[in-house]
Amino acid sequence: MTMFPQFDYFTYYRVRNLKRKERERRFASLNPACYAAFTTVDREIIQEPIEELVQKVQNHTLSAVGVLRTYAKVAIRAQEKTNCITELLLPEAETWAQSEVNIKGPLAGVPVSLKDSVHVRGFDTTLGYARYAGQPREEDGPMVKLLKDAGAVPYAKTALPVTLLSFESDSGLWGPCLNPHNPKYSPGGSSGGEGALLALGGRIAVGSDVAGSVRIPAAWSGCYSLRCSTGRWPKVGTNSSMPGQEGIGAVFSPMARTLNDLTYFTRSLITMRPWNYDHSVHPIPWRVAEERDAREKHLRIGLMNSDGVVPPTPAIERALSITVAALMAAGHVVETVNPPEQADPFTGLDLAAQLLNSDGCTTVNEPFHSFEPSDPAASQLTRIASLPRPIRYLYYLYLRYLRGEIRLAILIRNFGPKSSEEHWKLVSRREAFRATWHAWWDAKPQQYDFILCPVHSSPALPHKSMQNAVTSCGYTFIWNLLDYTAGVVPVSRVDGLTDALNAPFKTILKTYGCDDAISRGVWRHYNAEHMAGLPVAVQIVGRRLQEERVLGYMAIVETALEDHKETGAGKYNLIQPE
């Protein structure tokens, strides 16, 4: 910060206006044909499986530039509806499609959107901070080089929350990204722009996930995602709001509008040997037999109805029930999971929160200009982390013994900056936590093929709700702590009548034994009538580095849902282009 905060603030204000005007000019400069209605050919391109699209590009039935121009139309309409795009990569993308992209690759001509944190030559990587604007990258990062060599064409960078510590996607620089199904709600975060764009016709997306950031947007916007284990997907050539943070590994991972596209894209990228582009990637080829085996067997599935922290709201509970019924009707066995006592989800949430924010939230706040707005979730975390230890301990005593908020008090007690010695001890606890789960899953009577659970306790939450619901990340965060592979499959939509509360939410929470601030922070926003039409989804969790198997399990779940009489998955949730 400068000595004179008011001048620093005006710098933020000026940069914000410049970047937004620059974005407006780029959209306005597109060929007028991009603003025309979707043609029959456009609709076919948008709906066609990407492997068929690749074949048509390679046999010259379609051109990569022609496909890209269809997705320019998609980008325009998605931006108008949701404010999901930060950097429009057109018309440069047309030049790449003609001169840099490998049309012989397995992703020939496939348009790909990228989370704003990915490095693209000639464009900023702002992460929603004004301080990082006006610094275009001189070369593509390894992720983009890999995509171009595979034949893919990056065409947009998408919205995220400043700090990346939220299930919303808002920043002072770019403004809020809106849910494509209801603008009053969040599309999720931190890869929320990707989810919004996919739901409105986008094709393939690359996001990142440190606590649920590709899974929450997929669930709240109605698409598919795969949270890869660390080392399976490239991550070099990106910016982070927490560079050097390794307590909980952030992973870049794919998102897609259909499961078929998600599987094909993941398989294709790994067959490109990404370890030759990024030193952090394990040299593990795509294991076709594992994917096939997962698709062809009768499964033994563990059901985790609740994380024991925030109970699922009625709409999410119904999505789980539908999925369980569909799987059992298909001949699979589903049994309720009892997580290991010494490594339960709440213990994991406490441990993961300390690991992720062991610097006391200092790093995510350093780039801000004076008075540049932060994210509500990050602001809450920063306030707690900034308390002097004696004051934080007194606050812990107050919450625990005077207010009876035992779990919130536990989360707050140790949430603050850590010394190297304290951080090492946390990492040691993390490894013991992982070892406990590994032994538990191996032992009888577990030995599940996968665990079925919610993605979040609620459908999409309203904007700014993270101020109350910042601690509601347990359903996804635990799998980051364990580094397990996890996928999201959409199931249905919120029904205003069927999913309505049958009593005041505090009364319902008391029946669960969870009437505390953490649960109330989510349930206070639940209103089935207002949420009607929002997507609901389930999470399929495998073990570490089981990407092929988890995609196979997701296919089993999708097929079971499509065959089940109550509802179907996949295309049921898509928003058709207007």
URWO-V530296 format. One record per helix or strand of 2 or more residues. SS is the DSSP state (helix for helix, strand for strand). FROM is the first residue (numbers start at 0). LEN is the number of residues. If there is no record, write none. Layout:
BEGIN
ss->SS from->FROM len->LEN
ss->SS from->FROM len->LEN
END
This chain:
BEGIN
ss->helix from->4 len->24
ss->helix from->31 len->4
ss->helix from->39 len->8
ss->helix from->49 len->9
ss->helix from->63 len->19
ss->strand from->84 len->4
ss->helix from->91 len->8
ss->strand from->110 len->5
ss->helix from->129 len->3
ss->helix from->141 len->9
ss->strand from->152 len->6
ss->helix from->191 len->8
ss->strand from->203 len->6
ss->helix from->214 len->7
ss->strand from->223 len->4
ss->strand from->250 len->6
ss->helix from->258 len->13
ss->helix from->273 len->3
ss->helix from->287 len->9
ss->strand from->299 len->5
ss->helix from->313 len->16
ss->strand from->332 len->4
ss->helix from->340 len->3
ss->helix from->344 len->12
ss->helix from->361 len->5
ss->helix from->375 len->11
ss->helix from->388 len->14
ss->helix from->405 len->8
ss->helix from->419 len->23
ss->strand from->449 len->4
ss->helix from->465 len->4
ss->helix from->473 len->9
ss->strand from->485 len->8
ss->helix from->504 len->8
ss->helix from->516 len->7
ss->helix from->527 len->4
ss->strand from->534 len->7
ss->helix from->546 len->17
ss->helix from->569 len->4
END
